[in-house]
Each structure stands twice: as C-alpha cells, then as structure tokens.
Amino acid sequence: MNRDKIKELDSEYIVHTYGRADLVAESGSGAHITDMDGKELIDLTSGIGVCSLGYCNEQWVSAVKEQLDKLQHISNLYYTQPAPKLAEKLCERTGMKKVFFGNSGAEANECAIKSARKYGSSKNEKKTDIVSLIDSFHGRTLQTLTATGQDDMHKYFGPFPEGFKYVPANDVAAMEAAVDENTCGVIVEIVQGEGGVNVLDKEYVKAVSEICEKNDALLIIDEVQTGIGRTGKFFAYQHCGIEPDMVTFAKGIGGGLPLGGVLFSEKTMDILQPGDHGTTFGANPVICAGALSVLDQMTDELLDEAAAKGAYIMEKLAAMDGVTDVSGLGMMIGFKVDGQKPGDFVAALLKKGVIALTAHDKVRLLPPLVIGYDDIDKALDIIAQTASEK
Ligand SMILES: Cc1ncc(COP(=O)(O)O)c(C=O)c1O
C-alpha cells in the first residue's frame, strides 16, 4: 500500500479527532523512526513521552515476547506474577504503599479523583471539591476533562461533573483561597506538559502540600507525562521534597504499551475497597512484564544522564537566534520561535527529518532519555537553521 492510500483509508474510516502530521512510521530503533519510504528521522517526542528507552528497546522487547509466549491475559480475578512484582518495585522506588493499575493517564486520574471523593465524603458529605490549575491537562474522560483547567476544552460534552475549581499556577494566595474544608483533593502536574511546559516553583509545590495538609485535602500529583525519569528524577515531585497522597502515572511506564495507575500513600492506601473500582485490562501480564524491564533500566545513572542532556539541550536552545522562552525540566522542554507558529515550525522540522511536538504556544520536546549527543547535536543544528528562516 502506498502513502496516499494509507492516508485515504485513515481519512475515510478513522474518526477525525487528530491532526496527523505527514509521516507514515514503519519502524523505530532507539531515537530513530524510519518512514515507509525508508527515510530515517530523529525523534524528539518518544511517542509523546512514552518510549523513554527509545523505540524497540531490546530488553523490553524480550521481556514482552517472553511473557507473550506464556500468557497474554487472564483477568483481575486471578493472580499473575508480573503485576505484584511491578507494584513492589514502584513502591520501593517511591516509599508509596500500594498501586492500582489501569490502562491510561486519564483512567489513572479518574481513579485518583474517585478516591479523593470517597475519602472526603466519608468525613463530611460536602467534602467533594477538587482544585486544579489553570492550563493543566488531566485527560479526556468527563471527570478528568473537567479537572483540566483549559476553557477551550470545556466547550461540548456538558453537563460536566460538579465540584471543580481552578486556580493559576505558582500563586500560593489563590490556592489558599480555593482550598477549604470542602476540598477533598488538589491535583497538579509538576511541569504542565500540554499546557505549555510550565514548571511549578518548588516552593509553590511545598506550599500546596502544606495547604492540603492543613485542610485535610489529598494532594494528587499527576505524573502521567513527567513520571518515570522524564524530568531527571524517577518522579518529578521528587525534585520538590514533598510526600504526595496519590501519584498518577502512565505513558513512560509501559515502554510503548498501554499501562497507567495510581500510587497510594499510607494515608490513602485503603480508601478503595473491593468493588469500588476496576478495569478488565489493568495489570495485564504482558504489559507489566515490559514495565518491569523499563524499571530495571531506569537506573540512577540513566536519570542523571537525562538531567544532563536536558540541561544541555536547554542551554543550546537558549543561545539560539530566534528562540525564546525556553522552559522545562530534564527531558521535558518547551520553547518559542520568533515569528513562527509552533505548528508550522514543527511541520518544517519534520520535513528536515526531526520529529517534535507542540504544546499551546510552544514547541515541545520529549526526547527518548537514551538519545545520544550525536543525534541531539544534529537535531539542534536543524532547529537552529529552521529558527533562523522566518
Ligand atoms: C499530565 C497528563 N495527564 C493525563 C494525561 C492523559 O493521559 P492518556 O492520554 O493516557 O489518557 C496526559 C496525556 O497527555 C497528560 O499529559
């Protein structure tokens, strides 16, 4: 089948919810994607923060294949080996106490919001409010879409669930004013990904944690995009010296297969009881076997390397003509380009063999953590050249 036929079928038979770029990906290896005509591109997206160990990481592929040959699924009514091992590793790595496994970031946040509501309403029937940040993104289910602090996402699909409030990021006074005895949870991303790669101040995050503590509201950190090494720590909240009540994760944990979940602290680990929550595919053994391999490879050395590479990229970007407003943490980076719209800039990069993303008014980079400096330099040269072509 040729490229035009694929696009034609996609257009005719797949619901048009995505604005696809002009790339038909055929295979991937490390930080490279090869398209269906054999053209190789440098990938600075990791499939939107998913394939952090690069495409077709050998250890991950073997772990997945090995489990696939044994058992692909059995349901959550029975035990399998990979999920409890994975949960143990996640808890050891964070000091959290228990995990619920689902399939995506939205589901993870849905589970955390349900848990906060159950916690709150057991104390006071009005304690059901959730506070989130303006420019946040928490998912596409009705509840997580409502938690998402972006008005343009609240156009259709109403009536929306009640009990959500939004405050500006990095504004302690606004958070103090919004959280009260009727707040059951506060949900934040340490770096807002879809919202424009906006980094929360560490002092602000600490203050939010204290405000939650004072009001007995649960602090939920959405680590769907920031988690599993993306920012140079295993979870981004670990930059801030706080202990969240729930941490949601997805994307990077599965290495390319759909896995998400919630980590619960001692305080929150018993909120959900039998029958309160569930999902058919959560804790799938094949995906959890792959995730175990992701965690094995997510060593402190790799995290340090990711932090160093991220700092290197940001420094080079900040020195480039035409590039402004560089922001980010580790390998989660945003920037603006003078006189060019992010979408146009990303399309121009793609033509020159570099895959990048947008986030609001910014270009966004989420490179695989394993990308080499040779590829980083090649991609930065192309970015510099493209930024100079207003
Ligand atoms: C911070 C954050 N939360 C939640 C989500 C939703 O995750 P998913 O698309 O897996 O449902 C995303 C997706 O981009 C995200 O970046």
PDBQT file of the ligand as one rigid body, heavy atoms in Angstrom, charges set to zero:
ROOT
HETATM    1  C1  LIG A 401      -0.335  15.242  32.591  1.00  0.00    +0.000 C 
HETATM    2  C2  LIG A 401      -1.240  14.346  31.836  1.00  0.00    +0.000 A 
HETATM    3  N1  LIG A 401      -2.261  13.765  32.481  1.00  0.00    +0.000 NA
HETATM    4  C3  LIG A 401      -3.111  12.933  31.846  1.00  0.00    +0.000 A 
HETATM    5  C4  LIG A 401      -2.971  12.661  30.514  1.00  0.00    +0.000 A 
HETATM    6  C5  LIG A 401      -3.933  11.719  29.822  1.00  0.00    +0.000 C 
HETATM    7  O1  LIG A 401      -3.274  10.540  29.544  1.00  0.00    +0.000 OA
HETATM    8  P1  LIG A 401      -3.887   9.498  28.482  1.00  0.00    +0.000 P 
HETATM    9  O2  LIG A 401      -3.802  10.156  27.152  1.00  0.00    +0.000 OA
HETATM   10  O3  LIG A 401      -3.007   8.288  28.606  1.00  0.00    +0.000 OA
HETATM   11  O4  LIG A 401      -5.275   9.237  28.903  1.00  0.00    +0.000 OA
HETATM   12  C6  LIG A 401      -1.917  13.241  29.802  1.00  0.00    +0.000 A 
HETATM   13  C7  LIG A 401      -1.760  12.981  28.357  1.00  0.00    +0.000 C 
HETATM   14  O5  LIG A 401      -1.093  13.671  27.641  1.00  0.00    +0.000 OA
HETATM   15  C8  LIG A 401      -1.035  14.102  30.479  1.00  0.00    +0.000 A 
HETATM   16  O6  LIG A 401      -0.017  14.699  29.845  1.00  0.00    +0.000 OA
ENDROOT
TORSDOF 0
